[in-house]
């Protein structure tokens, strides 16, 4: 088995003559938390979409556990254990916390679209759903509609639904985006907690979160890898400093 849970080799995505991502090489070591950072417009989200097969690459390869998944669809790679969250919370607002997690559990066991099944038929999933809610700090909120949760708690619920898919590799897109200071530390602690036994690739603008969580950091600029290393190494790199100070807006 490869030492790397997730790899990109020469990953490229072109739109006409514009290279949104160009020849990106990325190796995410198994069991690590790895960050993908860069100024606005660097190509981070496009790279995420290529890794999770939301977009098809123009060139290059994506490997999961050494297996080439470049031509697979997003649903297929999710079944293999590569699961992502999105920058905007993707929960069902009018379902309860328990129901949100249960829907994800139904998806994982192949019953997501059996809408004619009675509630009694999905009751065996409730214990696992409660356990996942407890893991993310939502014990006692099982019957609370998602729309009534604070923003930070909604992100915690989204992580619970992601865990329900039993991921080997989790890709987290801006998990602390839009949060107040009081929510950032609990979500950071939660990511650290759920990383046990898993591999995480994270896009995050909050560099204090990156510095506290991530063992390796890859910096993108203009769709290409600028540098890679520890936080101490990349944060002191003159090219990285210049890229952040002179970054252009999306």
KENU-256074 format. One record per residue (C-alpha): residue in three letters; x, y, z; residue number from 1. Coordinates in Angstrom, 1 decimal. Example, Ala and Ser with C-alpha at 12.3 -4.5 7.8 and 13.67 -1.06 7.14 Angstrom:
BEGIN
+-----+--------+--------+--------+-----+
| res |      x |      y |      z |   n |
+-----+--------+--------+--------+-----+
| ALA |   12.3 |   -4.5 |    7.8 |   1 |
| SER |   13.7 |   -1.1 |    7.1 |   2 |
+-----+--------+--------+--------+-----+
//
This chain:
BEGIN
+-----+--------+--------+--------+-----+
| res |      x |      y |      z |   n |
+-----+--------+--------+--------+-----+
| UNK |    0.0 |    0.0 |    0.0 |   1 |
| UNK |    1.2 |    3.5 |   -0.9 |   2 |
| UNK |    2.5 |    5.8 |    1.9 |   3 |
| UNK |    0.2 |    8.4 |    0.4 |   4 |
| UNK |   -3.6 |    8.3 |    0.8 |   5 |
| UNK |   -4.1 |   10.8 |   -2.0 |   6 |
| UNK |   -1.9 |   11.9 |   -4.9 |   7 |
| UNK |   -2.1 |   14.3 |   -7.8 |   8 |
| UNK |    0.3 |   13.9 |  -10.7 |   9 |
| UNK |    0.6 |   16.7 |  -13.2 |  10 |
| UNK |   -3.0 |   17.7 |  -12.5 |  11 |
| UNK |   -4.2 |   20.3 |  -15.0 |  12 |
| UNK |   -7.5 |   22.0 |  -15.8 |  13 |
| UNK |   -7.8 |   24.4 |  -18.7 |  14 |
| UNK |  -10.7 |   26.5 |  -19.7 |  15 |
| UNK |  -10.0 |   27.6 |  -23.2 |  16 |
| UNK |   -6.5 |   29.1 |  -23.0 |  17 |
| UNK |   -6.7 |   29.7 |  -19.3 |  18 |
| UNK |   -5.0 |   27.2 |  -17.0 |  19 |
| UNK |   -6.9 |   27.3 |  -13.7 |  20 |
| UNK |   -4.7 |   24.5 |  -12.4 |  21 |
| UNK |   -1.4 |   23.6 |  -14.1 |  22 |
| UNK |    0.7 |   20.5 |  -13.6 |  23 |
| UNK |    0.0 |   20.2 |   -9.9 |  24 |
| UNK |    1.9 |   17.5 |   -8.0 |  25 |
| UNK |    0.5 |   16.8 |   -4.6 |  26 |
| UNK |    1.2 |   13.9 |   -2.1 |  27 |
| UNK |   -1.0 |   13.7 |    1.0 |  28 |
| UNK |    0.6 |   11.3 |    3.5 |  29 |
| UNK |   -1.7 |    8.7 |    5.1 |  30 |
| UNK |   -3.0 |    9.7 |    8.5 |  31 |
| UNK |   -1.9 |   13.3 |    8.2 |  32 |
| UNK |   -3.6 |   16.7 |    8.0 |  33 |
| UNK |   -2.3 |   18.5 |    4.9 |  34 |
| UNK |   -3.3 |   22.1 |    4.0 |  35 |
| UNK |   -3.7 |   23.6 |    0.5 |  36 |
| UNK |   -3.4 |   27.3 |    0.8 |  37 |
| UNK |   -2.7 |   30.3 |   -1.5 |  38 |
| UNK |   -4.0 |   33.8 |   -2.2 |  39 |
| UNK |   -7.5 |   34.4 |   -3.8 |  40 |
| UNK |   -7.6 |   33.0 |   -7.3 |  41 |
| UNK |   -4.8 |   30.6 |   -6.7 |  42 |
| UNK |   -6.8 |   27.6 |   -7.9 |  43 |
| UNK |   -7.5 |   25.9 |   -4.6 |  44 |
| UNK |  -11.2 |   25.2 |   -5.1 |  45 |
| UNK |  -10.6 |   24.0 |   -8.7 |  46 |
| UNK |   -8.0 |   21.6 |   -7.4 |  47 |
| UNK |  -10.4 |   20.3 |   -4.8 |  48 |
| UNK |  -13.0 |   19.8 |   -7.5 |  49 |
| UNK |  -10.6 |   17.9 |   -9.6 |  50 |
| UNK |   -9.5 |   15.7 |   -6.7 |  51 |
| UNK |  -13.1 |   14.8 |   -5.9 |  52 |
| UNK |  -14.1 |   14.4 |   -9.5 |  53 |
| UNK |  -16.6 |   17.3 |   -9.6 |  54 |
| UNK |  -14.4 |   18.4 |  -12.5 |  55 |
| UNK |  -12.6 |   16.3 |  -15.1 |  56 |
| UNK |   -9.0 |   17.2 |  -15.5 |  57 |
| UNK |   -7.6 |   18.3 |  -18.8 |  58 |
| UNK |   -4.4 |   16.3 |  -18.0 |  59 |
| UNK |   -2.8 |   14.4 |  -15.2 |  60 |
| UNK |   -3.8 |   11.7 |  -12.7 |  61 |
| UNK |   -5.5 |   11.4 |   -9.3 |  62 |
| UNK |   -4.7 |    8.4 |   -7.1 |  63 |
| UNK |   -6.5 |    7.2 |   -4.0 |  64 |
| UNK |   -4.5 |    4.6 |   -2.0 |  65 |
| UNK |   -2.4 |    4.1 |   -5.1 |  66 |
| UNK |   -5.4 |    3.4 |   -7.3 |  67 |
| UNK |   -5.9 |    5.6 |  -10.4 |  68 |
| UNK |   -9.4 |    7.3 |   -9.9 |  69 |
| UNK |   -8.9 |    9.9 |  -12.6 |  70 |
| UNK |  -11.8 |    8.7 |  -14.8 |  71 |
| UNK |  -14.2 |    7.8 |  -12.0 |  72 |
| UNK |  -17.3 |    9.8 |  -11.2 |  73 |
| UNK |  -17.6 |   11.7 |   -7.9 |  74 |
| UNK |  -20.2 |    9.2 |   -6.5 |  75 |
| UNK |  -17.7 |    6.4 |   -7.3 |  76 |
| UNK |  -14.8 |    8.0 |   -5.5 |  77 |
| UNK |  -17.1 |    8.7 |   -2.5 |  78 |
| UNK |  -17.8 |    5.0 |   -2.3 |  79 |
| UNK |  -14.1 |    4.4 |   -2.2 |  80 |
| UNK |  -13.7 |    6.7 |    0.8 |  81 |
| UNK |  -12.9 |   10.1 |   -0.6 |  82 |
| UNK |  -15.4 |   12.5 |    0.8 |  83 |
| UNK |  -15.5 |   16.3 |    0.8 |  84 |
| UNK |  -17.4 |   19.1 |    2.6 |  85 |
| UNK |  -18.2 |   22.4 |    1.0 |  86 |
| UNK |  -17.4 |   26.0 |    1.9 |  87 |
| UNK |  -21.2 |   26.7 |    2.3 |  88 |
| UNK |  -22.9 |   24.5 |    4.8 |  89 |
| UNK |  -24.7 |   21.7 |    2.9 |  90 |
| UNK |  -27.2 |   20.4 |    5.5 |  91 |
| UNK |  -30.9 |   20.1 |    5.1 |  92 |
| UNK |  -32.2 |   23.1 |    7.0 |  93 |
| UNK |  -35.7 |   21.8 |    7.9 |  94 |
| UNK |  -34.6 |   18.3 |    8.9 |  95 |
| UNK |  -33.5 |   17.6 |   12.5 |  96 |
| UNK |  -29.8 |   17.0 |   13.3 |  97 |
| UNK |  -30.6 |   13.3 |   13.7 |  98 |
| UNK |  -32.5 |   13.2 |   10.4 |  99 |
| UNK |  -29.6 |   14.9 |    8.6 | 100 |
| UNK |  -27.1 |   12.3 |    9.8 | 101 |
| UNK |  -29.5 |    9.5 |    9.1 | 102 |
| UNK |  -29.9 |   10.6 |    5.5 | 103 |
| UNK |  -26.1 |   10.4 |    5.1 | 104 |
| UNK |  -26.1 |    6.9 |    6.7 | 105 |
| UNK |  -28.8 |    5.8 |    4.4 | 106 |
| UNK |  -26.7 |    7.0 |    1.5 | 107 |
| UNK |  -23.7 |    5.0 |    2.7 | 108 |
| UNK |  -25.7 |    1.7 |    3.0 | 109 |
| UNK |  -27.6 |    2.1 |   -0.3 | 110 |
| UNK |  -31.0 |    3.0 |    1.0 | 111 |
| UNK |  -31.0 |    6.8 |    0.3 | 112 |
| UNK |  -33.6 |    6.7 |   -2.4 | 113 |
| UNK |  -36.0 |    4.2 |   -0.9 | 114 |
| UNK |  -38.4 |    6.9 |    0.0 | 115 |
| UNK |  -41.3 |    4.4 |    0.5 | 116 |
| UNK |  -39.5 |    2.8 |    3.5 | 117 |
| UNK |  -41.2 |    3.4 |    6.8 | 118 |
| UNK |  -39.5 |    5.3 |    9.6 | 119 |
| UNK |  -39.4 |    2.0 |   11.5 | 120 |
| UNK |  -37.2 |    0.6 |    8.8 | 121 |
| UNK |  -34.5 |    3.3 |    9.3 | 122 |
| UNK |  -34.6 |    3.2 |   13.1 | 123 |
| UNK |  -31.6 |    0.8 |   13.3 | 124 |
| UNK |  -29.5 |    3.8 |   12.0 | 125 |
| UNK |  -30.6 |    6.0 |   14.9 | 126 |
| UNK |  -28.0 |    4.8 |   17.4 | 127 |
| UNK |  -25.1 |    5.3 |   14.9 | 128 |
| UNK |  -26.5 |    8.8 |   14.1 | 129 |
| UNK |  -26.6 |    9.7 |   17.8 | 130 |
| UNK |  -23.1 |    8.5 |   18.3 | 131 |
| UNK |  -21.9 |   10.7 |   15.4 | 132 |
| UNK |  -23.7 |   13.7 |   16.8 | 133 |
| UNK |  -22.1 |   13.1 |   20.1 | 134 |
| UNK |  -18.6 |   12.9 |   18.5 | 135 |
| UNK |  -19.1 |   16.4 |   17.1 | 136 |
| UNK |  -20.5 |   18.0 |   20.2 | 137 |
| UNK |  -24.2 |   17.8 |   19.3 | 138 |
| UNK |  -25.4 |   15.4 |   21.9 | 139 |
| UNK |  -28.8 |   16.5 |   23.1 | 140 |
| UNK |  -29.5 |   18.3 |   19.9 | 141 |
| UNK |  -30.9 |   15.3 |   17.9 | 142 |
| UNK |  -34.4 |   16.8 |   17.5 | 143 |
| UNK |  -33.2 |   20.4 |   16.8 | 144 |
| UNK |  -33.9 |   21.5 |   13.1 | 145 |
| UNK |  -30.6 |   22.3 |   11.4 | 146 |
| UNK |  -31.9 |   25.8 |   10.6 | 147 |
| UNK |  -32.0 |   26.6 |   14.4 | 148 |
| UNK |  -28.3 |   25.8 |   14.9 | 149 |
| UNK |  -25.6 |   28.5 |   15.1 | 150 |
| UNK |  -23.2 |   28.7 |   12.2 | 151 |
| UNK |  -20.5 |   26.9 |   14.0 | 152 |
| UNK |  -22.9 |   24.1 |   15.1 | 153 |
| UNK |  -24.1 |   23.8 |   11.5 | 154 |
| UNK |  -20.5 |   23.2 |   10.4 | 155 |
| UNK |  -20.2 |   20.6 |   13.2 | 156 |
| UNK |  -23.4 |   18.9 |   11.8 | 157 |
| UNK |  -21.9 |   18.9 |    8.3 | 158 |
| UNK |  -18.8 |   17.1 |    9.7 | 159 |
| UNK |  -21.0 |   14.5 |   11.3 | 160 |
| UNK |  -22.8 |   13.9 |    8.0 | 161 |
| UNK |  -19.4 |   13.6 |    6.3 | 162 |
| UNK |  -18.3 |   11.1 |    8.9 | 163 |
| UNK |  -21.4 |    9.1 |    8.3 | 164 |
| UNK |  -20.0 |    8.3 |    4.9 | 165 |
| UNK |  -17.1 |    6.5 |    6.6 | 166 |
| UNK |  -14.4 |    8.4 |    4.8 | 167 |
| UNK |  -10.8 |    7.3 |    4.5 | 168 |
| UNK |   -9.8 |   10.8 |    3.2 | 169 |
| UNK |  -11.7 |   13.9 |    4.1 | 170 |
| UNK |  -11.4 |   17.1 |    2.0 | 171 |
| UNK |  -12.6 |   20.1 |    4.0 | 172 |
| UNK |  -13.2 |   23.3 |    2.1 | 173 |
| UNK |  -12.8 |   26.4 |    4.3 | 174 |
| UNK |  -14.3 |   24.8 |    7.4 | 175 |
| UNK |  -14.0 |   28.0 |    9.5 | 176 |
| UNK |  -15.0 |   30.5 |    6.7 | 177 |
| UNK |  -17.5 |   33.1 |    8.0 | 178 |
| UNK |  -17.1 |   32.0 |   11.7 | 179 |
| UNK |  -16.8 |   34.3 |   14.6 | 180 |
| UNK |  -13.8 |   33.9 |   16.8 | 181 |
| UNK |  -15.7 |   32.0 |   19.4 | 182 |
| UNK |  -16.5 |   29.2 |   16.9 | 183 |
| UNK |  -13.1 |   28.8 |   15.3 | 184 |
| UNK |  -11.3 |   27.0 |   18.1 | 185 |
| UNK |  -14.1 |   24.4 |   18.7 | 186 |
| UNK |  -14.2 |   23.6 |   15.0 | 187 |
| UNK |  -10.4 |   23.4 |   14.9 | 188 |
| UNK |  -10.4 |   21.0 |   17.9 | 189 |
| UNK |  -13.2 |   19.0 |   16.3 | 190 |
| UNK |  -11.1 |   18.5 |   13.1 | 191 |
| UNK |   -8.2 |   17.4 |   15.1 | 192 |
| UNK |  -10.4 |   14.9 |   17.0 | 193 |
| UNK |  -12.0 |   13.4 |   13.9 | 194 |
| UNK |   -8.6 |   13.1 |   12.1 | 195 |
| UNK |   -7.7 |   10.1 |   14.2 | 196 |
| UNK |   -7.4 |    7.2 |   11.8 | 197 |
| UNK |   -8.1 |    9.4 |    8.8 | 198 |
| UNK |   -6.3 |   11.5 |    6.3 | 199 |
| UNK |   -7.5 |   15.1 |    5.9 | 200 |
| UNK |   -6.8 |   17.7 |    3.1 | 201 |
| UNK |   -7.9 |   21.1 |    4.1 | 202 |
| UNK |   -8.3 |   24.5 |    2.3 | 203 |
| UNK |   -8.3 |   27.2 |    4.9 | 204 |
| UNK |   -7.6 |   31.0 |    4.8 | 205 |
| UNK |   -7.1 |   31.2 |    8.6 | 206 |
| UNK |   -3.4 |   30.6 |    8.9 | 207 |
| UNK |   -3.6 |   30.3 |   12.7 | 208 |
| UNK |   -5.8 |   27.2 |   12.1 | 209 |
| UNK |   -3.4 |   25.9 |    9.5 | 210 |
| UNK |   -0.4 |   26.4 |   11.8 | 211 |
| UNK |   -2.1 |   24.5 |   14.7 | 212 |
| UNK |   -3.5 |   21.6 |   12.6 | 213 |
| UNK |   -1.4 |   20.8 |    9.6 | 214 |
| UNK |    1.9 |   18.9 |    9.3 | 215 |
| UNK |    2.5 |   19.7 |    5.6 | 216 |
| UNK |    1.3 |   22.7 |    3.6 | 217 |
| UNK |    1.2 |   23.1 |   -0.2 | 218 |
| UNK |    1.0 |   26.7 |   -1.5 | 219 |
| UNK |   -0.6 |   27.4 |   -4.8 | 220 |
| UNK |   -0.2 |   30.5 |   -6.9 | 221 |
| UNK |   -1.8 |   31.1 |  -10.3 | 222 |
| UNK |   -2.8 |   27.4 |  -10.4 | 223 |
| UNK |    0.7 |   26.1 |   -9.8 | 224 |
| UNK |    2.5 |   24.8 |   -6.8 | 225 |
| UNK |    4.7 |   27.6 |   -5.4 | 226 |
| UNK |    6.3 |   25.6 |   -2.6 | 227 |
| UNK |    5.6 |   22.9 |    0.0 | 228 |
| UNK |    6.8 |   22.3 |    3.6 | 229 |
| UNK |    6.0 |   22.8 |    7.2 | 230 |
| UNK |    4.2 |   25.9 |    8.4 | 231 |
| UNK |    7.5 |   27.4 |    9.6 | 232 |
| UNK |    9.1 |   26.8 |    6.2 | 233 |
| UNK |    6.4 |   28.1 |    4.0 | 234 |
| UNK |    5.5 |   31.1 |    6.2 | 235 |
| UNK |    9.1 |   32.4 |    6.0 | 236 |
| UNK |    9.4 |   31.8 |    2.3 | 237 |
| UNK |    9.9 |   35.2 |    0.5 | 238 |
| UNK |    7.9 |   34.0 |   -2.5 | 239 |
| UNK |    5.0 |   33.0 |   -0.3 | 240 |
| UNK |    5.1 |   36.3 |    1.5 | 241 |
| UNK |    5.1 |   38.1 |   -1.9 | 242 |
| UNK |    2.2 |   36.0 |   -3.2 | 243 |
| UNK |    0.0 |   36.8 |   -0.2 | 244 |
| UNK |    0.9 |   40.5 |   -0.1 | 245 |
| UNK |    0.3 |   40.8 |   -3.9 | 246 |
| UNK |   -2.5 |   38.3 |   -4.4 | 247 |
| UNK |   -5.4 |   39.3 |   -6.7 | 248 |
| UNK |   -9.0 |   38.8 |   -5.9 | 249 |
| UNK |  -11.1 |   36.0 |   -7.4 | 250 |
+-----+--------+--------+--------+-----+
//
